Amino acid sequence: MSERHREPYDSVLDLIGWTPMLRLSSVVDGARTPVYVKLEFMGPGGSIKDRIGIGMIEAAEREGTLKAGGTVVEATGGNTGLALAMAASLKGYRCICTMPDKMSSEKVKLLRAFGAEVVITPTAVPPDHPDHYLQKARAITAETPGAVMTDQFYNEANPQIHYETTGREIWEQSGGQVTHFVASAGTGGTITGVGRYLKEKNPDVRVVGIDPEGSITARFFNTGEVGKGAPYKVEGIGNDKIPEILDLDVVDDYQVLPDRAAFAMARRLTREEGLFAGGSAGLMVHGAIELAKQIDDPDAFVVSLVCDWGERYLSKIYDEEWMRENGFLERTRHTTARDLIDKKNSDAPELITIEPGTSIRIALSTITAHDIGQLPVVSDGSCVGSVTETSLMSRILVDTALLDRPVDSVMAPPFPVISDHVDSEEVRTLLTRGNAACLVSTNGQLVGIVTRYDVVRALTA
């Protein structure tokens, strides 16, 4: 393992920047062109916005607009607000953030954890509406004495910090071999700052923008028409207006991808590369891989970004029900009790029972012969009790005379009986309430048994 951070730091702010670069392997699906990502989630605030948080605050301090005891205000998708809150807490400033209501609850909680005040605004309002998160931040700034709006969409310190740090790091970490940089524009600071630096170093480097469907940025780049945006689910990138700091002159191409591609790739990055990524990373990496396949050149060097940590999207991208509700995962047929019986991998009959008068010796012999752990005790088609291998063994070790006693002398309460169409979730619930098994019936007739082992095996298959 390489030696890193060999000396202690004086402040968490000193940890910002110089994030590692990693070559992707599995998710590239055999593309010959290498694809690399900057792991921006490895900064102290967990996102690429760490860079501009401190950059914009220190720019305001140099300009004299932010003074001791002042207030930092920002309209944010969450990550910039967190970066500002982190820096503000260390520097003694109050921090107020406005956020659209489509942002994940994790981001809101993180902001508040760092001491920021959060104002939630509606997503589905036009950019000039007073309730738009940008307009709301401006109103708060005007009403708050000593407040400064860092205004990431218009603040030149935003692209400048990426020019000075992110762009330089990519150039040096690639050994000057980078040929393509793939990024999305939220504020436009990253793609602008990095693009400017790389093109100064090598004008042949191509900068490719990736936009979510519904954003207007790619359409404006490709047609010159602003048009109207449409709702989309990816957070932190895309726009319903063109940011002032976005320099499209450094961009060579702009592609559009759907939310589905972003979320699918984010989940693949997590499961196949060990990179717990958010949706914006999923969109950019998907675009970078598609570009790599088109280039088909092992000597090219494509770089993109993993902007933040996936834990901020546990209630969305990594929540199966949210993904299904929003049409990103197909709804599958519910597994039933009958399905659990059919999935058993056993030559034994689906249901083996004994009568109340059967001896414990025969009961144990039946359990051993069929390699099962429990037996329902049935009389006249109804379950009247139950025995398990564990309970019988324990009793016999204490009193061997029990072997010739009938099972109804030692049997436990009967197993619950459920219909064969009952959802497997209900079966799971019953088996966590002290029941070793459930009996399954069809039209009132007992037809099978489902044990804890059967359910766990179905879950892990």
N, C-alpha and C positions, 0 to 999 in steps of 0.2 A: 504494500500500500504506500502510495506517495505521501511525503510529508507536507502537510498544509497547515497554515495558521500557526506557525511555530512560535510566534510572539503574541502576547496578549494585546488587546485593543483598549483604547480609552473610552470609546463610545460605540453603541450599536450602529450609529450612523456611519462609522468607519468601515462597516462591513458591506456597505452598498457598492455594487458593481463587481466586476471581474467574476461574473457567474461562469460556471463551466460550460463547455460545448461538448455535445455527445453525438456520435454517429448512430442513426437509426438502423435497425437490422431487420426485425420481423415485419413491421407494418409496411415496408416499402414493396413487399410482394415481388421480390426478385428484380427490381429496377437496377440497371447497371450503374446509373448515375448515383453517386453517394449523396445522401441527404443528412445534414447536420442540424441540430437544434441548440439554441442557447437556453439553458435551464434557468430562466429568470425567477422561478419560484424558490430558488435557493438563496435569494436575498433575505435580509432580516424581516421584512414585511411580507414576504411570500409572493411578490409580484414585480413585474417590470416597472410598475409605477413608483417603486422605492426611489428610483433615480430622479424622477421629476418632482417628487414631493419635497425633498430637501433642496433640489435645484431651484424651484420656484420660490420657496421661502427665503433662501439666501439671496436670491436676486432682489426680492422685495426689501430685505434688510439693507442691501447695498444701495438701493434707490432711495431709502429713507421713508418708504411708505408704510412699512411694518415696524412698529416700535414696541418697546418692552411693555408687556401687559396687553398687547393688541389681540385681535381676533382674526383667525384665518377662516375664510368662507370658500366653499367650492361646490360646484354641481358635478356629481360624480356617479359612475357606475359602481362604485364601491372601493376599487383598488387604489385609485388616486386619493380618495378620502382617507383610507387606512394609512397610506404613506404620509399624508399630511398630518394626520392625527398622531402618528408615531413621532414625527419630527417636532410637531408643535408641543407634545407632552414633554419632550426633553428640553425644549427651548423656552417653556413657560407661557405658551400662547393658548388661548381658547380656540377651539375648532368647531365649526358648524358645517354640516354637509347636507345637501339636498340630493335625493335619490329617486329615480322612477320606481313605481311599485312593481315592475317586472323583475327587479333584482332579487336574488335569493335571500332568504332570511338569515343565512349564515353571514352574509356580508354586513347586514344591519347589526347583528350581534357583535361582530368583530369591531366595527366602528365604535360602538358604545363601550366595548371592553377597553379600548384605548382612550376613552374619555371624550370622544366626539359627541356632539349633539346631532341627531339625525332627523331630518324633515322629509317625510315621504310624499311624493307628488304623483299624480296620474300619468301613466305612460301615453295613453291615447289622446293627447292634446297637441295642437300644432305648435311649432317652435316659438311663435310670438304670443302664445297664450300666457296670461299671468301665472297660471298654475304649472306651466312647463318648468322642469327642474332647473333649467338655466335661468329663466326669468325670476323664479322664486329666490335663487341664490343672489341675484343682483338686488332684489328688493331687500333681502335681509342685510346685505352689505350696506345699502344706503341708510337703513334704519339703525344700524349698530355703530356707536361711536368707536373709533379706532380700528374698524374692521377693514380688511383688505381681501378682495376676491382674487384668488390666484388665477382663476379664469384659464384653465388649462387649454381650452379650445382657441384662445387668442394670445396666449402668453408665449413670447419668443424664447423664453428660458426653457420651455418644454423641448422643442427640437434641438436647441443648443446643447442641452445636457446629453442627448442621444448622439449628437455629433461628436462631442468631446469624449464620451465614454463608450456607449454601445457600439458605435461604428468603428472606433479604434480597436476595441476588444475583438470584434469579429475579424477585422483585418489581420491583427496580430495572431489570433488563435488559429486562423486558417493558413498562416504563413504567407499571406498575400495571394493565396490561391483561389479565394472565393470568386465564383463566376456569376452566381445568381443569389439575390436576396429576396425572400418571399415574406410579406407581412400584410396585415390589415391596417386600416386607419380607423381609429376611434376619434381621438383628437387630431391625429395626423402627425403627432410629434415624433414617433418612432420611425415611421417610414421616411419622413422628411429628413430627420437628422442623420440616420444611418445612411440613407440614400446619398445625401450630399457628401458625406465622408468617403464612402466607398468609391463614388464616381470621381472624386478628387484624386484618389489614389490610382484608380484605373477606370477611365471613361467607358471601357467595354463591359464593366459589370452591369448586369441587367437587374433592374428593380421591378418586381412583379407584385401588384396589389391584389388582394383577395377580399371580396366583399360578400356579405350575406345577402341572400335574396330579400328584397324589401328595402335595403339601403339605397340611397341615391348616388353614392360616390362613384361607383363603377359606371353607371349610366352617364353621369356628367363627364367623366373622363373619356368615354368612348363616343359620345354623341354631342357633347357641349350643352345638352339640355338638362336642367335641374330636375324637373318633374316632381311628382309626389311620391313619398315613401309609403311603405306598407309595413304592418307589424311583422316582427320576426323574434325568435326566442334567444338567439345567441346574445350573450351579454358582453358589453365593453367595447364592441367594435361596430362599424357601420354608422350611418348618419341619416338624419332627416333634413340636414342642411350641411353645406360645405364648410368645414372649419377654416378659419382665417389663416391658421399657421400651416395648413396642408399645402405643400409645394408639389403640385402634380408634374412639374417640369422634370423632376428627378425620377418619375415613374415611367417605365417603358411599356407596361401592359397592365390591364386590370381584368380580372376574372370574377365571375359570380358563382357562388355555391350555396346550396340549400342548408337549412338548419340540420336536416337529417344527416348530411355528410359530416357536418361538424361534430355532432354528438356521437355518431358511430365511430369516428376516428378517435375522439377523446377516450371513449371506452376501450378501444383497441390499444391505445398508447398505455393505458393503465394496466391492462391484462397481459399485453404482449411485450411491452418495453419496460414495465415497472415505473412509468412516469404518470403520476396521478395528475392528469391534465384537466383544464377547463375547456369550455366550448370554443373559445376564441383560438386556443392552440389547436383544437381539433380541426377547425376550418382552415387555418394557415398550413398545418402539416399536410392535410389532405391535398390542398392546392400545390404544395411543394412536391409531394410525391407524384401527382399527375404531371407536373412540369418535368420532373426527373425522368419519367417514362418517355415523354415526348423528346427530350434532349437525347437520351440513350447514349451518353458519352461517359465512360468511366473516368475520364480526366477532368470532367466538370466538377463543380463544388457548390452545391445548393445549401443555403443556410436559411433556417426559419427560426421560430421562437416558441417556447412553451412559457406562456406569459404569467400564469399563476397556478396555484395549487388546487387540485380538484376537490379538496374537502369543503371548499366554498360552494360546491354545487351538489352536495349530498341530497338535498331536498328536491333536486331537479334532474340533472343528467344521470345521476347514479341512483335515482329512485325509480324502480320498475313501473310503479303505478303512474307516476307523473309522465314518464316516457310513453306509456300506453295511452293515457288520456289525451296527450298531445299528438298522437299519431306517429310516434317515432319507433314504436315497437308494436309488432302485430299481437293482437290479443289471441291467446291460445285457449283451447277448450280446457275447462277445469278438469283436473284429475278427480275421479270419483272413487268411492270405496270399491266398486267393481273393478276399476282399473288397477287398484293396488293388489287385488287378488290375482288378476290376470298377469301382473308383472312378476309374480313369485317365480323364483327359479328352483323348483322342487318337484320331485317325482311323487311326493306324498299327495293324498287326496286333499281337495280344497278345505274339507272340514272333517276332523276326526273328533269324535265325542265318546264319552263313557256315561254309564248310567249310575244313579246314586248308590246302588248296591254293589258295584264293582269293587273288588278288593284293591287296596293300595298297592299290593304287589303287582297286580295286572296293570294298574294305572301307570306305575313306573316303567313296566316292561313296554307298554304302548308308547310312552314318551321316548324311551331309548330306541325302540325299533324304528320310529319315524323321525328321529332327531328333531324333536320339537321341544319347546320350553314350557308349554301350558296346555291344559285340556279343559274344555267346557264340560260341565256335568249336565246332561240333558235328560228330561223326563217328559214323555208325551209331546215331543216337539218343542219344548220350552227349556230355556237355560235356567237351571235352578241353583247352580253353584259353579265353582271353578277350582282347579288345583294347578299348581305350578311345580316344575321340577325342583326348584330351590326350596320351596316350602316343605314338600314331601321329604326331601333329603334331610333337611334340618330336623324334622320331627323323628325320623327313623334313627338318626344318629343318637338321639336321646333315648328312644324306646323302640327296639327292634320288633316288639310284639305288635306294633301297629301294622306291620306288613299284611296281616291277614284281616285287618279291620276294613269295613266298607268306607269308600271315600266320603260318603255323606257325613261321616263322623269327624272329618277334619277339613272339609271343603270351605273355601272362602266364598264371599258373595258372588253372584253371577256376573259375567261380563256384560257390559251394555250391548244392546242390539240396535243396529242402525240399518236403514234401507240402503240398497246397493247404489242408489243414485246420489247419496249424500256426498258433498264436496270433501276432498281429502283434508282441507283445513279443519273441518269439524272433527274428523278422525284424529288429527294431531292434537286438537284441544282435549278430547276425551282421554287420550293416552298420556297427557301431562297432568291428569288429575288422579293419579294413583291407580289407573286401570292398566293392567299388563297387556290387554288385548280388547278388541271389539269384535262382536259377531255381526255378520252381514246377512241380511235377509232379502229375499226376492218374493214379492207377493205374500209376505207373511211366513215364508218357509226359510229356515236357516240354511244358507248355502256356502258360507265361508267364514274365515277368521282373519283379522288383520292385527299384527303385533307391532310393537315399537320397532323391532328390527325391520319389518317390512316397510314401514314408513321411512325410516332413516335410509334404508337401501335405495328406495325410490328417489329420495332427495339427492343422494350422492351419485346416482347412476349417470 
